[in-house]
Amino acid sequence: MDGVLIRACRPDESEKWTEFLNRNFGYQTPNSYAVDFAPLFDSNALGHSRLAWINNKIASSATLYPTTAITPQQQIKLGIIGAVATSEEFRGKGLSQQLLQELEATARSLKLDALMLWSDQREFYTKAGFQQVGKQEVFGLADLPPPEMLMSGTAVYGWDWHQVRAIYENHPTRVQRTDAYWHALENIKSCTRVQWIDDTGTVLAYLGFDRGKDLHGIVHEWGGTPQALHCLLWVVLQNRPNLMWLTHPALEDPIRAALPTEPLSQSTLAFAKILNRSMSYESFENIWFWGLDSL
Ligand SMILES: CC(C)(COP(=O)(O)OP(=O)(O)OC[C@H]1O[C@@H](n2cnc3c(N)ncnc32)[C@H](O)[C@@H]1OP(=O)(O)O)[C@@H](O)C(=O)NCCC(=O)NCCS
């Protein structure tokens, strides 16, 4: 298209970009795309964004967030794609495809193994060369049995980030979260976080739910010892009996034995486009992301 200027978002433009995204993703105040996906707007991340400007207005956007997925078998360098949107008046003119191509070129220059994203726009991403990969399962918790023994300790709302971070790093399958990433996570206010603390002040388990629009009513992130996690979940369910549990068949899930045999739903995790020729789409089957939908 003529008259299009494509460049990264400058820090002083992030409010304009957020307004653009809120409009195109249907967010109503006080909710916001920039809160649900805070890591994408971290000052370190803005340099990988691409905004298409037409007549001084944002017409289209997309961004790349490099990270590393760790599984027991391998580490995969990923570029998470987010904030893909085009203003209604400029749709169907190839702007999103152009921005995705630019992000792919950046990802190749950074020697990333694959691009990855979450979306319900199957046809659009298939056209762009993405394939559906991975699995996720959602279980109901209405019939969760009570813990065999209620441990001494308390469910406390909020996370002690330092201790939760140490527990998170025990997961054999996870995303390698940098300091900047953890810091940005604290800005995601659309999430309820709870932890189980024993009498010495040690965090033994944690969980998070209600993150953003897409994960409302779902415990999307959890960790800790099986017993403490079960106690924590049991206490939380007294106030929120309809919560659901997000997991993956290959995860070491401490409360799997207490979950129903059949999930409420099973679906693919994400879309991926492999850039490293020595990798296969099958190798993404056991990949997993915490704290997602996005990152
Ligand atoms: C989806 C969206 C980003 C597409 O942006 P766009 O700039 O119009 O896309 P493009 O013009 O680059 O389209 C590229 C191709 O995909 C097709 N396409 C675009 N939107 C499509 C859709 N919603 N469904 C199916 N195909 C679509 C186009 O026809 C075009 O195909 P062609 O190359 O055969 O002509 C835009 O519709 C949008 O902003 N939607 C709302 C926000 C959203 O859902 N974002 C994606 C979430 S991850």
The ligand as an SDF file (V2000), in Angstrom:
LIG
                    3D

 48 50  0  0  0  0  0  0  0  0999 V2000
   -7.3800  -10.5390   11.4870 C   0  0  0  0  0  0  0  0  0  0  0  0
   -6.8490   -9.1710   11.0630 C   0  0  0  0  0  0  0  0  0  0  0  0
   -5.6690   -8.8210   11.9180 C   0  0  0  0  0  0  0  0  0  0  0  0
   -6.4430   -9.2450    9.5780 C   0  0  0  0  0  0  0  0  0  0  0  0
   -5.8200   -8.0120    9.2160 O   0  0  0  0  0  0  0  0  0  0  0  0
   -5.7100   -7.5280    7.6800 P   0  0  0  0  0  0  0  0  0  0  0  0
   -4.7270   -6.4370    7.6190 O   0  0  0  0  0  0  0  0  0  0  0  0
   -7.0590   -7.2620    7.1800 O   0  0  0  0  0  0  0  0  0  0  0  0
   -5.1510   -8.8490    6.9910 O   0  0  0  0  0  0  0  0  0  0  0  0
   -4.5040   -8.9240    5.5390 P   0  0  0  0  0  0  0  0  0  0  0  0
   -5.1340   -7.8980    4.6460 O   0  0  0  0  0  0  0  0  0  0  0  0
   -3.0220   -8.8890    5.6860 O   0  0  0  0  0  0  0  0  0  0  0  0
   -4.9890  -10.3660    5.0880 O   0  0  0  0  0  0  0  0  0  0  0  0
   -4.1180  -11.3500    4.6370 C   0  0  0  0  0  0  0  0  0  0  0  0
   -4.9180  -12.5000    4.0990 C   0  0  0  0  0  0  0  0  0  0  0  0
   -5.7330  -13.0620    5.1240 O   0  0  0  0  0  0  0  0  0  0  0  0
   -7.1000  -12.9760    4.7540 C   0  0  0  0  0  0  0  0  0  0  0  0
   -7.8570  -12.6130    5.9420 N   0  0  0  0  0  0  0  0  0  0  0  0
   -7.7890  -11.4380    6.5890 C   0  0  0  0  0  0  0  0  0  0  0  0
   -8.6030  -11.4720    7.6690 N   0  0  0  0  0  0  0  0  0  0  0  0
   -9.1800  -12.6800    7.6550 C   0  0  0  0  0  0  0  0  0  0  0  0
  -10.1130  -13.3170    8.4940 C   0  0  0  0  0  0  0  0  0  0  0  0
  -10.6360  -12.6920    9.5620 N   0  0  0  0  0  0  0  0  0  0  0  0
  -10.4870  -14.5700    8.2020 N   0  0  0  0  0  0  0  0  0  0  0  0
   -9.9710  -15.1990    7.1230 C   0  0  0  0  0  0  0  0  0  0  0  0
   -9.0700  -14.6500    6.2800 N   0  0  0  0  0  0  0  0  0  0  0  0
   -8.6840  -13.4060    6.5590 C   0  0  0  0  0  0  0  0  0  0  0  0
   -7.1650  -11.9000    3.6990 C   0  0  0  0  0  0  0  0  0  0  0  0
   -8.2690  -12.1120    2.8240 O   0  0  0  0  0  0  0  0  0  0  0  0
   -5.8670  -12.0970    2.9830 C   0  0  0  0  0  0  0  0  0  0  0  0
   -5.9480  -13.2280    2.1210 O   0  0  0  0  0  0  0  0  0  0  0  0
   -5.3210  -13.1820    0.6350 P   0  0  0  0  0  0  0  0  0  0  0  0
   -3.8340  -12.9910    0.8620 O   0  0  0  0  0  0  0  0  0  0  0  0
   -5.6840  -14.4910    0.0690 O   0  0  0  0  0  0  0  0  0  0  0  0
   -5.9560  -12.0080   -0.0040 O   0  0  0  0  0  0  0  0  0  0  0  0
   -7.9630   -8.0700   11.2020 C   0  0  0  0  0  0  0  0  0  0  0  0
   -9.1440   -8.5690   10.6430 O   0  0  0  0  0  0  0  0  0  0  0  0
   -8.2620   -7.6240   12.6270 C   0  0  0  0  0  0  0  0  0  0  0  0
   -7.6430   -6.6820   13.1200 O   0  0  0  0  0  0  0  0  0  0  0  0
   -9.2050   -8.2880   13.3300 N   0  0  0  0  0  0  0  0  0  0  0  0
   -9.5360   -7.9200   14.7250 C   0  0  0  0  0  0  0  0  0  0  0  0
   -8.4200   -8.2530   15.6950 C   0  0  0  0  0  0  0  0  0  0  0  0
   -7.9810   -9.7080   15.5880 C   0  0  0  0  0  0  0  0  0  0  0  0
   -8.7970  -10.6220   15.6080 O   0  0  0  0  0  0  0  0  0  0  0  0
   -6.6640   -9.9240   15.4840 N   0  0  0  0  0  0  0  0  0  0  0  0
   -6.0460  -11.2320   15.3900 C   0  0  0  0  0  0  0  0  0  0  0  0
   -5.9950  -11.8030   16.7240 C   0  0  0  0  0  0  0  0  0  0  0  0
   -4.5970  -12.7540   17.0510 S   0  0  0  0  0  0  0  0  0  0  0  0
  1  2  1  0
  2  3  1  0
  2  4  1  0
  2 36  1  0
  4  5  1  0
  5  6  1  0
  6  7  2  0
  6  8  1  0
  6  9  1  0
  9 10  1  0
 10 11  2  0
 10 12  1  0
 10 13  1  0
 13 14  1  0
 14 15  1  0
 15 16  1  0
 15 30  1  0
 16 17  1  0
 17 18  1  0
 17 28  1  0
 18 19  1  0
 18 27  1  0
 19 20  2  0
 20 21  1  0
 21 22  1  0
 21 27  2  0
 22 23  1  0
 22 24  2  0
 24 25  1  0
 25 26  2  0
 26 27  1  0
 28 29  1  0
 28 30  1  0
 30 31  1  0
 31 32  1  0
 32 33  2  0
 32 34  1  0
 32 35  1  0
 36 37  1  0
 36 38  1  0
 38 39  2  0
 38 40  1  0
 40 41  1  0
 41 42  1  0
 42 43  1  0
 43 44  2  0
 43 45  1  0
 45 46  1  0
 46 47  1  0
 47 48  1  0
M  END
$$$$
